[in-house]
Amino acid sequence: MSDPQGINLIKSTFFEEEKTKEKLIDFIRNASKLSMGKEVKKFEELFAAKQQKKYAVFVSSGSAANLVLIQSVLNLGQLKPGDRVGVSALTWATNVMPLIQLGLEPVILDCEMETLNVSVEKIKEIHTNEPLDGLFLTNVLGFADHIDVIKGFCSDQGILFLEDNCESLGSSVKGTLLGNFGKASTFSFFVGHHLSTIEGGMICTDDEELYSMLLGVRAHGWDRNLSADKKKELRDEHDIDDFYSRYTFYDLAYNARGTDIQGFIGTTQIGYWDKIVSKREENFNHIFAVVNKNDDFYPLNVEHMDIVSNFAFPIIARTKKIFLKYKKRFEEENIEIRPIIAGNIARQPFFKKYFEDKMDTIKAPNSETIHTQGFYFGNNPELTQAEIEKVVSLLKN
């Protein structure tokens, strides 16, 4: 996947790709079952332990994780159609799309320039005038604002707090991993993310009731993957016998199941978690030291973070002219760059289609600056020292 003459965002499908492929070949050759089964369960248990959560539910993608999570909290009545849910302006499309699809109202929250993330001050600005019922916060590119303060505010105000942690596996604030501040969190294992199962995602929570609902919503709304006690409870409540239980559907759901092929890859890759996180952090610190000395760029502030497991390194230029200068430098050196996630999500065609009448009321100036004057380049654990030095040389004024 890599270009020998340039630096791509993604170098390989998996960390330690050849070793992983050899193990995968042996697994497929010898496995009696490849649909969702014991390998998915094993990956869930390993991931929950590593993430320091009680429960983890594997699904077909990070985007599916968001959809399944939102459907689950709706099924439980923790949110209801029409509720206002705060979302980061700087985010990925499928952090917002499930809210629209399921009848909730996404409320755009601007980010802070120095953290790229929503702060409690931005939440208060909105909540004071028009109260929020929920907050589905994106932890952007391995960063966070003072998320512990956000957690406390949401608790005090009765706001359901959920995290999209698809870009920030391994990052931590005050000794707590990102993804462990909200009631539940989602993760992505798409190629190029911290852990890859090619496609795949995870939902983590400590809430047993939510966990049971997630298991049902992942697979048709039936009870096959639930505990024996939960099965009995549902069957007794709805007067279902064992025969009809096979095709009984208790609530709104999807088929978002993963496969044992993905589960096996996940169990292999999770063994590299610490190495992947530490290498991303090491790369970030090296590049960060140079970028924050260049007055051409808005500086980042990560002093409140213990670990920055950076997904991709963001550059936000102070002017459009400076942005174009550095964009040209990277493109001429054949270094792959991208917009910073989806930029200001309120600019996206899908959002404008459904909220055309509210566009004048949405104010996200920081996200707009990042949209028009920012880009990111890859930070992956397979970058060589020479590649890092090449990138650093382009970022000096």
N, C-alpha and C positions, 0 to 999 in steps of 0.2 A: 504493500500500500504506500510505502514511502517513495519519495522522489529523490534520487541520489544527488541531484543538483540543487535541491531546495530543502526547505523544512516544512513539512506538512503538519496540519493540526493533529493528525492521528498517524502513528507509525505502524501499528499492528492491531489485529483484532483482539488479542489478549496480551496480558503481561506474560512474559516467558512463553511466547506463542508456540514454538516448536514442541516444547515439553507438554503443553496443554493439549495440543492437537494429537500427539501420540497417545496420551491418556484417553482422550475422547474417542479415538479410533477403537481402542481396546474396549472401551465401555460399550459403544454401539454394537460392536461385533458380538459381545457376550451378553448383552442385556436381553431379558425376556419381555420387558415392557419399556416403551419410550414415552407414552403419555404421562400425565401428571401422577406421580406416585412417591415412592420412598425417597428418591433423590431430591425432589422438591422439598419434602418434609425435612430432610437432613439439612439442606441449605437454609431453610427458614430458621431452624434451631441454632445453627452456627451463626447466622447473621444477627438474630435476636441477642445472643450472648455477647457478640462483639460490639453491637450497638448499645448494649446495656439496657435492653427493653425486655419485657416479659413475653411479648408476642410479635411475630412477624408473619406476614402473608405475602407469598410470592404471586405475582401476576405477569401478564404478557408484555407489559411495557411500563415505563414511568408515567406516561400519559394515561394508561389504563388505571394505574394506581390512583391518580388524582380523581378520575371518574368514579371508580369503585368507592373511594373514601367519601366523596361528597354524597353519592347515593346512599351510603350506609348511614351517615349522620342524619340524612333526611328520613330514611326509613325508621330511625329511632326517635324522631321528633326533636332532635337536638338543634336542627334548623328546620325551617318550613318555607315553602314557596313564597317568594316575595321578600324574604329577609335580605337585609343589606350586609354584604360580605366584603370587607376591605381586602384589596389585592395590590401587590406591588406593581407600579407602573413599568418598572424595568423587570421584565419577566419573560417567560416562554408562553406561547399561545395556549397550550393545553393546561396551564394553571388557571386560566380564565374561562376557557370554553365550557368546561363542565358546569360552571355556575350558570351560564346563560342557557345551556341545554336543559338544565334541571330546574329552571324557573326562579333562580335566585338573582339578586341584583348586585353585580360587581361594582365596587366603589374604588376608584383609582386613587392610590396613595403614592405621592412622589417619594423619591429616595433622597438621601443625603449625598453630596458630592464626595465626601471623604471616606464613606464606607460603601457606597453604591446600594445601600440597603435602607429600608424604611426605619425610621426612628420612632420612639414613643411620642415625640413632639408632633410629627406628621400625623400620627393616629389621633392624637388629642384634637388637632385642628379640625378634623372631619367629625369626630365623635361628639364633640361639644355641641355642634349645631344640628347634626342629623345622626343619632346614635347608630352604631354598628351592632349587628347581631353576631357576626363572625369575623374572623381574620384568617385569611389563607396566605401566609407570608412566604415569599420566596427568599431563600438564603442564596444570594447571588454570587456565583463564581468562587465559592469557598469562603466568602466574607459574611459578616453579620454586623449589625449595629449593636446597641446594648440590649440584646435580646432577653436577658434576665429581667430587665426593667419592663420590657414589653409584656413578658409573661405575667409579672405582678400587676400591671395595669389591667390586662385582660381579665385576670382573676377577680380583681376588685370591681370591675364593671360588668361582670357576667357575660363577657364576649368569648365565644367558642374559638379557641386558638389552635390552628393547624399549621404545619410547616411543610412546604415543598422543599425538600433537601436534596433534590436530584443532582445538584452541582457542588455539594459541600460535604460529602462523606469524609469523616475524619477530622474536620475542623472543630475547635472547641472554644468555649468562652467560660471562664471561671471554673474550669475543671469539668465542664459538662459538654458532651458532644452535641453539636448542632443536630437537630432532629429529635432532641429529648426535652425541648422546652414546651411544645404544644401537646395537646391531648393525643395527637397522632401525627405521623410524618410520612412522607413518600420519598422514594429513592428510584433512580434510574440506572439500569445496567446496559444501556445502549453502547454500542461500540464507541470507544473514545472517552466514556465516563470512567470514574475511578476504578470500578470493577465492571467487567464486561461479561455478559452472557449472550452477546450478539444483540438480542432484544430481551427485555425483561424489566421488571420493577418490583418494588417491595413497599409494603405499608407496615409501620411499626406503631405499637401502642402498649400501654400498661393496663388498659381498660378491658376487662373480660367480656362485658356485654358488647362493646364495639367489636372486639375480636371475633366473636361468634357471628355477628352480622356481616363482617368483612368476608368471612369464609363462605357464607351463603350468597352474598352479592357477587363474589368472584365466579361462582358456578351455578347459574340458573335460578338461584333462590331455593334450592333444595337443601336437605339436611345431611347429605352423605358424609361431609367432612367435619361435622360437628361432634362434640363430645357426646357420650352415651346419655348423660343427664340432660343435655340440651335437646337431643333428639326426642327423648321421652316427654319432656316439657311441651315441645311443639306438637307432637303427635297426640298427646292427651288433650291439649287445648283445642285442637281442631278435629278431634275424633278420627284420626287416621290410623289404619292398621298397617302392619309391616308390608303387605303386598302393595297397597296403593302408595305407600311412602316413597317407593322408588321414583314415582313421577308426580310427586306433590311439590308445589312451588309456593313458598310462604310469603315472599315479598318481591318487590321490583329488583331485578338483577340482570346480569350479563353473563356471557362466557368469556372470561378474561384469564382463563387458566394458562399457566406455563406448562412446559414439558419436562420430563425427566432428563432430557438432553441438556436443557438449560440449567436444571438443578445441579446436574453433575459438573457442568462448567463452573457454576457458582461455587460449589464446594471446593473445587480446585483453586479458583482464583482468590477465594477468601483467605487462603494461606499466605497470600502475598500482601494482604491489607496493610500491615505495618510498613513494609518496604515501599509500597506505592505511595502511602501518605507522607512518609518521611522524605522521599525523593521529591515529591511535588512541593513540599514545604521548603526544602533546601533550594530548589530552583527558584521558587518565589522570592526567598530572602535575598538571593544573589541579584536578581533583576530589580527587585524593589529598592534596594540600596542605591542603584543608579537612577532609576526613574524619579524617585522622590528628591533627587538633587537637581533635576532639570526643570527650570522654571517655565518651560514650554508646556508642561503638563499640570493638571490639577493633582495635588498630592493625595495619597491614600493614608488613612489612619487605621492601624491595626493594633495599637498599643493595648487595647482592652481584650485582645484575643490571645489565647494560649498557643493554639496551633492554627495555622492558615494552610489548609489542604487545598491549594489553589487549583481550580479546574482549567482556567485559561487566563492569561495575564491581560488586564485591561489597560488601555492607554486613552486618556481623555485630554485632548488638546485644548488650550485656552482660547484658540480662535479657529475658524474654519480654514484659514490660510495655513496655519501650522498643521492642522489635521491632514490637509492635502499633501503637505511636504513629507510628513512621515509615512503616510499611506503610500506615496510614490516610492519612497526608499525601500519599504518592505516588498512591494510588488516587483521592483526592479531586481531585488535579490532573490526573487522566487520563494519568499516566505509567505505561507498561506495565512491570510487574515480574514476576519469576519466582523460584521456588526456586533455590538455587545448585546448578546441574546437577541430579542426581538425589538430592541430599542424601546421607545415609548409605545407601550401596547395600545394606547388610545389612537395611535396613528394607523394601526393595522386595518386593512379593508374589512375584515370580519367584524371588528369592534364598531367601526363607523356605521356599518350596515344596520346594526341593531340599536345603536345609541346616537343616531344622527341628531336627534332633538336635544341631546345633552352635551354635545361636543363643546359648546361655548362655555360650559360650566366646569369643565375638567381642566385643572391647572396642575401641570407637572413640569415646571421649568427646568429642574435639574435633569430629569429623565430626557427631556427634549434636547438639552445640551449634549448629553451622552449619545443620544440618537444621531445627532448631526455632526458631532466632533469626536467620536470615539470608535475604536476598533479593538479587537483582541487577537492575540496569537496563541498558539498552542503551548501549554505547559503539561508535558507528560513525563512519566518516570523513565522513559527511554531516550530523552534528550542527552546528547553527548556534551562534554565540557566545551568542545570546539563550537558546537551549535549555540550553546548558551552565550559564549563570548561573542559570537557573530551577532546575535540579537542585541546584546548589550552595546556593542559598538554602534549600532544603528540608532540607539536611544540616547546617545550622548549629544548634547547641543554643540 
